[in-house]
């Protein structure tokens, strides 16, 4: 009988098997050397990177659970309004003696109460021809009763501001302490523009604190014990936001960008290694050769690796690495829509403001197309627009269209009573209704204009749309139907739990491997004392 032909069964990652005449013999042949070396190198790199970056990625996942429910504490515009007292405009106010030139170009102006006094705050227009980092104009504040620049607040004045804010904001407690601060965890962003900054502690059950700018008396931050506790467990570690690092924005940005990039590389190599490590069993099914924790990491990484990469990659995009999502659309279109604003325009409109709507806490400038208007704002965010003569003036479509006339052609202009894909409520409400203007420019820019005040609320160009879908949508499942409500948590929580499992098991196995390698090194050193002595003598 003729001998049966020999067959060679070569399996990737296993020893070759030779079958001849029904006898199976294990061979020493393996995968091609170059391919095997590449896989071993990737596996070693993946394992060692997982020791550090895997821990960071696990931390991102765990803190993500917290951030689903508690965000970083910040003073929202609506909260700042709620802390203001009803506006009282003095009869015969000293507008004429305020030391501003009539042709002084302004970016904005507003009127509000501070420690029982009406205060005018104006922001000079940013100068042209300067670098963006140098274009941050400093606001100026004036006492409307005397027309003099507002003096730095004394301790007594700060106590009045704190007491007034606490009463209006609903803080159930008196001012317990006023402390000057350099910078702390909750004022990293606000400190530089508002120094000297003072922290006001309240004697209430919630452990409330407010932060007041010493030169302007403006409350720029408010936190509670609950927000601070969960901030330390959520936003601070999630954003790699410790005070020491965040004080240097450039360094912080690079740390987050490169950590995210390494996390993306770690995830991609993990997916590739996971595919290469799959094995076909005797019954023909494909599965993992690992057991225990290794099996869970292998299979969960294969199934949910792309989701992990999506979250890490979108977190990278949130930093707009290397100016990827930088855009001047909002600044340029806001200036074009409002038109020029000068102190003479604001002064004339304020002089004609004889009667305010009840419960007004702030009056803001609202120029549109170069025509002056004011907006009276109540504590709950309600607004009434008034023309230069001080009469209520409803904003019309014709006025909005006329203000847009000087720029690119308007392809469409519609009034939205509900949000759309680029203007919507997510973690906070948005102002509605709004005018949505779509421009016929190369970027197909969308402008969302407040239907009451005429202020530009948002501008979305091509860069903004890319950011919307590469960052917001994948990172926080910011898509219709999942922005709010129980379905959002029903879907996100299990997915986040599995991705946490992938990252945590990888980090744990990497640390165990590191421990084993360190023990081997110590044992080798104990067995070769002569080698160590000779090295020290040399």
LODO-636889 format. One line per field, with one value per residue (C-alpha): residue in three letters; x negated, y negated, z; residue number from 1. Coordinates in steps of 0.05 Angstrom, whole numbers. Layout:
residues N
aa = [ALA,...]
c1 = [X,...]
c2 = [Y,...]
c3 = [Z,...]
i = [NUM,...]
end
This chain:
residues 538
aa = [UNK,UNK,UNK,UNK,UNK,UNK,UNK,UNK,UNK,UNK,UNK,UNK,UNK,UNK,UNK,UNK,UNK,UNK,UNK,UNK,UNK,UNK,UNK,UNK,UNK,UNK,UNK,UNK,UNK,UNK,UNK,UNK,UNK,UNK,UNK,UNK,UNK,UNK,UNK,UNK,UNK,UNK,UNK,UNK,UNK,UNK,UNK,UNK,UNK,UNK,UNK,UNK,UNK,UNK,UNK,UNK,UNK,UNK,UNK,UNK,UNK,UNK,UNK,UNK,UNK,UNK,UNK,UNK,UNK,UNK,UNK,UNK,UNK,UNK,UNK,UNK,UNK,UNK,UNK,UNK,UNK,UNK,UNK,UNK,UNK,UNK,UNK,UNK,UNK,UNK,UNK,UNK,UNK,UNK,UNK,UNK,UNK,UNK,UNK,UNK,UNK,UNK,UNK,UNK,UNK,UNK,UNK,UNK,UNK,UNK,UNK,UNK,UNK,UNK,UNK,UNK,UNK,UNK,UNK,UNK,UNK,UNK,UNK,UNK,UNK,UNK,UNK,UNK,UNK,UNK,UNK,UNK,UNK,UNK,UNK,UNK,UNK,UNK,UNK,UNK,UNK,UNK,UNK,UNK,UNK,UNK,UNK,UNK,UNK,UNK,UNK,UNK,UNK,UNK,UNK,UNK,UNK,UNK,UNK,UNK,UNK,UNK,UNK,UNK,UNK,UNK,UNK,UNK,UNK,UNK,UNK,UNK,UNK,UNK,UNK,UNK,UNK,UNK,UNK,UNK,UNK,UNK,UNK,UNK,UNK,UNK,UNK,UNK,UNK,UNK,UNK,UNK,UNK,UNK,UNK,UNK,UNK,UNK,UNK,UNK,UNK,UNK,UNK,UNK,UNK,UNK,UNK,UNK,UNK,UNK,UNK,UNK,UNK,UNK,UNK,UNK,UNK,UNK,UNK,UNK,UNK,UNK,UNK,UNK,UNK,UNK,UNK,UNK,UNK,UNK,UNK,UNK,UNK,UNK,UNK,UNK,UNK,UNK,UNK,UNK,UNK,UNK,UNK,UNK,UNK,UNK,UNK,UNK,UNK,UNK,UNK,UNK,UNK,UNK,UNK,UNK,UNK,UNK,UNK,UNK,UNK,UNK,UNK,UNK,UNK,UNK,UNK,UNK,UNK,UNK,UNK,UNK,UNK,UNK,UNK,UNK,UNK,UNK,UNK,UNK,UNK,UNK,UNK,UNK,UNK,UNK,UNK,UNK,UNK,UNK,UNK,UNK,UNK,UNK,UNK,UNK,UNK,UNK,UNK,UNK,UNK,UNK,UNK,UNK,UNK,UNK,UNK,UNK,UNK,UNK,UNK,UNK,UNK,UNK,UNK,UNK,UNK,UNK,UNK,UNK,UNK,UNK,UNK,UNK,UNK,UNK,UNK,UNK,UNK,UNK,UNK,UNK,UNK,UNK,UNK,UNK,UNK,UNK,UNK,UNK,UNK,UNK,UNK,UNK,UNK,UNK,UNK,UNK,UNK,UNK,UNK,UNK,UNK,UNK,UNK,UNK,UNK,UNK,UNK,UNK,UNK,UNK,UNK,UNK,UNK,UNK,UNK,UNK,UNK,UNK,UNK,UNK,UNK,UNK,UNK,UNK,UNK,UNK,UNK,UNK,UNK,UNK,UNK,UNK,UNK,UNK,UNK,UNK,UNK,UNK,UNK,UNK,UNK,UNK,UNK,UNK,UNK,UNK,UNK,UNK,UNK,UNK,UNK,UNK,UNK,UNK,UNK,UNK,UNK,UNK,UNK,UNK,UNK,UNK,UNK,UNK,UNK,UNK,UNK,UNK,UNK,UNK,UNK,UNK,UNK,UNK,UNK,UNK,UNK,UNK,UNK,UNK,UNK,UNK,UNK,UNK,UNK,UNK,UNK,UNK,UNK,UNK,UNK,UNK,UNK,UNK,UNK,UNK,UNK,UNK,UNK,UNK,UNK,UNK,UNK,UNK,UNK,UNK,UNK,UNK,UNK,UNK,UNK,UNK,UNK,UNK,UNK,UNK,UNK,UNK,UNK,UNK,UNK,UNK,UNK,UNK,UNK,UNK,UNK,UNK,UNK,UNK,UNK,UNK,UNK,UNK,UNK,UNK,UNK,UNK,UNK,UNK,UNK,UNK,UNK,UNK,UNK,UNK,UNK,UNK,UNK,UNK,UNK,UNK,UNK,UNK,UNK,UNK,UNK,UNK,UNK,UNK,UNK,UNK,UNK,UNK,UNK,UNK,UNK,UNK,UNK,UNK,UNK,UNK,UNK,UNK,UNK,UNK,UNK,UNK,UNK,UNK,UNK,UNK,UNK,UNK,UNK,UNK]
c1 = [0,-26,-46,1,-26,-54,-17,-45,5,-26,13,-5,-32,-37,-89,-83,-53,-73,-23,-51,-18,30,-27,-29,-98,-109,-159,-201,-181,-146,-120,-169,-222,-206,-132,-143,-193,-144,-88,-133,-157,-86,-65,-122,-109,-34,-47,-96,-56,5,-29,-25,23,69,77,92,144,176,179,212,265,279,284,328,382,380,381,445,479,435,395,338,365,369,408,457,486,555,527,491,557,591,541,554,599,655,625,635,615,604,640,590,535,464,457,428,369,348,276,286,278,343,309,279,293,326,338,395,426,471,503,516,517,455,458,519,489,505,441,426,379,350,303,258,256,197,143,128,60,43,31,91,56,50,121,153,182,191,261,268,319,349,393,455,473,407,379,312,275,293,242,214,261,245,259,324,343,328,371,429,419,417,478,518,499,514,583,602,572,609,550,578,521,482,413,365,297,264,196,149,125,70,101,138,169,234,206,150,182,214,156,112,166,197,140,137,187,222,257,320,341,413,439,490,503,481,411,420,363,362,302,303,257,227,224,293,335,358,374,337,345,389,382,412,382,420,391,321,323,347,303,242,270,294,272,205,173,213,184,116,133,91,76,1,6,66,31,-12,40,-11,-43,25,49,-13,-7,65,52,-7,25,86,42,6,73,96,32,41,113,95,37,83,135,82,49,118,134,66,75,141,137,178,196,205,279,265,288,244,230,178,121,119,153,178,164,124,186,230,180,170,243,269,214,232,306,302,233,263,308,247,210,269,272,197,191,250,219,156,198,229,161,159,88,41,98,139,206,185,234,246,317,350,307,309,384,401,365,395,466,463,428,387,402,377,384,428,478,481,484,542,582,572,592,659,672,725,765,742,784,798,746,691,622,578,579,534,514,543,522,545,519,489,555,555,603,605,631,662,649,687,659,693,662,722,703,736,702,705,685,640,700,714,777,790,770,784,730,756,732,718,671,633,628,604,550,526,525,453,423,429,496,548,572,628,655,706,733,721,765,727,653,619,557,509,550,585,592,547,520,551,609,600,637,697,724,664,653,611,575,537,485,466,392,341,350,427,425,486,502,550,577,618,689,697,630,599,535,496,501,462,425,411,366,335,285,341,380,320,309,382,379,308,310,379,418,372,343,408,458,483,533,609,646,586,571,618,665,659,643,577,555,583,537,476,467,458,412,370,366,339,288,267,257,213,169,166,149,94,64,67,34,-20,-35,-37,-85,-128,-129,-150,-205,-231,-233,-272,-322,-332,-341,-392,-430,-433,-460,-514,-546,-614,-586,-559,-625,-666,-620,-626,-703,-707]
c2 = [0,-67,-110,-167,-235,-273,-337,-396,-433,-502,-544,-616,-623,-547,-494,-461,-390,-337,-282,-220,-151,-170,-189,-261,-290,-358,-400,-458,-501,-566,-629,-667,-700,-771,-763,-730,-783,-838,-807,-795,-867,-894,-849,-873,-946,-937,-904,-955,-1015,-985,-990,-1066,-1088,-1030,-1056,-1126,-1098,-1059,-1123,-1158,-1104,-1104,-1180,-1177,-1144,-1205,-1256,-1226,-1256,-1311,-1359,-1405,-1462,-1527,-1592,-1589,-1654,-1635,-1625,-1692,-1726,-1691,-1721,-1793,-1842,-1881,-1938,-2008,-2063,-2130,-2192,-2238,-2186,-2211,-2183,-2248,-2246,-2174,-2181,-2150,-2184,-2187,-2151,-2096,-2029,-1979,-1904,-1905,-1943,-1922,-1952,-1915,-1923,-1909,-1916,-1962,-2007,-2009,-1993,-2001,-1949,-1962,-1917,-1955,-1927,-1881,-1917,-1896,-1872,-1838,-1765,-1726,-1715,-1791,-1808,-1795,-1864,-1880,-1902,-1969,-1983,-2050,-2073,-2099,-2145,-2184,-2166,-2148,-2084,-2030,-2027,-1960,-1928,-1931,-1873,-1906,-1915,-1842,-1822,-1862,-1830,-1761,-1774,-1801,-1744,-1691,-1721,-1725,-1657,-1621,-1604,-1591,-1618,-1680,-1699,-1661,-1679,-1719,-1694,-1722,-1665,-1656,-1600,-1537,-1477,-1512,-1579,-1556,-1587,-1647,-1670,-1705,-1750,-1767,-1775,-1793,-1739,-1726,-1664,-1675,-1616,-1612,-1582,-1536,-1461,-1455,-1483,-1537,-1582,-1640,-1673,-1748,-1790,-1843,-1898,-1891,-1857,-1806,-1735,-1689,-1621,-1585,-1514,-1469,-1413,-1362,-1392,-1395,-1323,-1294,-1341,-1308,-1240,-1260,-1319,-1333,-1264,-1255,-1318,-1309,-1374,-1381,-1453,-1447,-1423,-1465,-1530,-1520,-1513,-1495,-1440,-1413,-1411,-1373,-1323,-1307,-1305,-1257,-1214,-1207,-1192,-1137,-1111,-1107,-1070,-1022,-1007,-996,-949,-912,-900,-876,-829,-804,-785,-751,-710,-678,-602,-549,-492,-418,-427,-484,-542,-603,-629,-652,-607,-643,-628,-669,-743,-738,-709,-766,-818,-783,-774,-839,-877,-845,-860,-929,-952,-997,-1030,-1041,-1072,-1116,-1144,-1154,-1184,-1232,-1253,-1270,-1311,-1350,-1382,-1407,-1380,-1425,-1472,-1419,-1451,-1524,-1572,-1647,-1641,-1661,-1722,-1748,-1737,-1766,-1831,-1834,-1821,-1871,-1926,-1981,-2001,-2066,-2096,-2152,-2100,-2066,-2132,-2157,-2093,-2090,-2163,-2147,-2086,-2116,-2054,-1982,-1919,-1893,-1847,-1870,-1852,-1871,-1915,-1894,-1928,-1892,-1928,-1896,-1918,-1980,-2003,-2011,-1972,-1950,-1886,-1884,-1816,-1787,-1739,-1679,-1697,-1732,-1788,-1851,-1888,-1964,-2011,-2072,-2113,-2066,-2035,-1960,-1936,-1866,-1841,-1827,-1782,-1843,-1872,-1806,-1801,-1873,-1860,-1800,-1838,-1862,-1791,-1729,-1717,-1686,-1620,-1611,-1646,-1609,-1617,-1554,-1538,-1473,-1456,-1422,-1379,-1437,-1477,-1437,-1426,-1373,-1384,-1453,-1491,-1534,-1598,-1589,-1612,-1630,-1653,-1604,-1635,-1591,-1629,-1614,-1617,-1560,-1536,-1537,-1572,-1568,-1627,-1620,-1688,-1703,-1720,-1771,-1806,-1794,-1768,-1714,-1652,-1603,-1600,-1532,-1528,-1467,-1461,-1465,-1411,-1365,-1378,-1363,-1294,-1275,-1297,-1311,-1256,-1196,-1218,-1231,-1197,-1266,-1244,-1253,-1207,-1197,-1267,-1262,-1213,-1142,-1110,-1147,-1115,-1046,-1045,-1082,-1050,-977,-1000,-1041,-983,-936,-986,-995,-919,-921,-976,-952,-879,-902,-948,-894,-842,-891,-906,-831,-819,-877,-846,-778,-809,-848,-784,-748,-805,-803,-727,-733,-786,-742,-684,-728,-769,-765,-800,-856,-864,-865,-917,-962,-955,-974]
c3 = [0,-18,40,56,40,98,118,156,199,214,263,278,349,360,345,276,275,223,209,172,167,223,270,295,311,343,303,325,266,284,250,205,247,225,238,305,327,308,348,408,405,401,458,502,484,496,563,590,566,600,668,668,613,628,699,672,623,680,720,660,659,733,736,675,718,764,708,680,741,771,728,747,791,753,755,698,669,695,765,762,745,803,851,830,867,831,791,817,769,805,780,746,743,728,658,633,681,668,642,574,506,466,408,452,418,464,459,510,568,625,686,752,827,870,946,940,886,811,773,699,670,601,561,511,441,428,388,317,296,361,373,399,466,474,454,523,540,613,635,670,725,745,802,766,824,823,754,786,772,822,878,902,952,1025,1071,1091,1018,1003,1062,1032,964,995,1038,979,934,987,1001,927,909,965,1009,1078,1121,1139,1115,1161,1133,1077,1055,1001,957,907,866,885,851,834,809,764,703,737,781,730,701,769,818,873,888,954,978,1019,1063,1086,1151,1118,1117,1044,1058,1005,981,933,899,890,846,891,839,809,863,813,838,790,822,872,899,951,992,949,884,912,937,872,833,864,846,777,735,768,755,690,659,693,727,789,807,800,728,707,726,664,608,554,596,617,545,522,579,561,486,491,544,499,438,476,500,427,408,467,445,372,388,437,383,334,385,406,334,325,388,367,360,325,371,352,338,290,334,342,412,462,486,553,619,677,677,613,578,601,578,511,493,523,487,421,427,458,434,381,433,477,419,404,474,480,410,420,486,446,397,455,465,392,385,346,329,294,313,321,288,287,261,326,338,266,257,325,309,240,265,322,283,315,387,420,488,460,436,504,541,499,507,582,589,556,600,645,664,670,671,741,772,724,752,693,631,574,509,448,384,319,252,283,313,389,434,507,538,608,640,700,752,718,650,619,572,543,486,485,429,435,459,517,488,482,412,387,341,271,215,172,225,230,154,150,202,162,97,102,104,60,26,71,41,93,154,197,268,310,369,380,376,317,309,327,376,430,505,535,605,608,574,513,495,449,402,358,287,248,190,142,102,30,46,33,105,101,169,214,260,318,338,400,377,434,440,372,404,368,413,371,304,272,210,178,234,286,251,250,324,337,306,324,396,426,392,406,473,510,464,448,395,390,437,483,508,567,601,629,562,561,626,608,547,572,640,616,559,606,655,601,577,649,653,591,618,690,673,625,677,730,686,667,740,756,699,723,793,765,723,783,825,770,767,843,842,786,824,886,844,811,867,833,771,814,852,788,758,820,820,747]
i = [1,2,3,4,5,6,7,8,9,10,11,12,13,14,15,16,17,18,19,20,21,22,23,24,25,26,27,28,29,30,31,32,33,34,35,36,37,38,39,40,41,42,43,44,45,46,47,48,49,50,51,52,53,54,55,56,57,58,59,60,61,62,63,64,65,66,67,68,69,70,71,72,73,74,75,76,77,78,79,80,81,82,83,84,85,86,87,88,89,90,91,92,93,94,95,96,97,98,99,100,101,102,103,104,105,106,107,108,109,110,111,112,113,114,115,116,117,118,119,120,121,122,123,124,125,126,127,128,129,130,131,132,133,134,135,136,137,138,139,140,141,142,143,144,145,146,147,148,149,150,151,152,153,154,155,156,157,158,159,160,161,162,163,164,165,166,167,168,169,170,171,172,173,174,175,176,177,178,179,180,181,182,183,184,185,186,187,188,189,190,191,192,193,194,195,196,197,198,199,200,201,202,203,204,205,206,207,208,209,210,211,212,213,214,215,216,217,218,219,220,221,222,223,224,225,226,227,228,229,230,231,232,233,234,235,236,237,238,239,240,241,242,243,244,245,246,247,248,249,250,251,252,253,254,255,256,257,258,259,260,261,262,263,264,265,266,267,268,269,270,271,272,273,274,275,276,277,278,279,280,281,282,283,284,285,286,287,288,289,290,291,292,293,294,295,296,297,298,299,300,301,302,303,304,305,306,307,308,309,310,311,312,313,314,315,316,317,318,319,320,321,322,323,324,325,326,327,328,329,330,331,332,333,334,335,336,337,338,339,340,341,342,343,344,345,346,347,348,349,350,351,352,353,354,355,356,357,358,359,360,361,362,363,364,365,366,367,368,369,370,371,372,373,374,375,376,377,378,379,380,381,382,383,384,385,386,387,388,389,390,391,392,393,394,395,396,397,398,399,400,401,402,403,404,405,406,407,408,409,410,411,412,413,414,415,416,417,418,419,420,421,422,423,424,425,426,427,428,429,430,431,432,433,434,435,436,437,438,439,440,441,442,443,444,445,446,447,448,449,450,451,452,453,454,455,456,457,458,459,460,461,462,463,464,465,466,467,468,469,470,471,472,473,474,475,476,477,478,479,480,481,482,483,484,485,486,487,488,489,490,491,492,493,494,495,496,497,498,499,500,501,502,503,504,505,506,507,508,509,510,511,512,513,514,515,516,517,518,519,520,521,522,523,524,525,526,527,528,529,530,531,532,533,534,535,536,537,538]
end
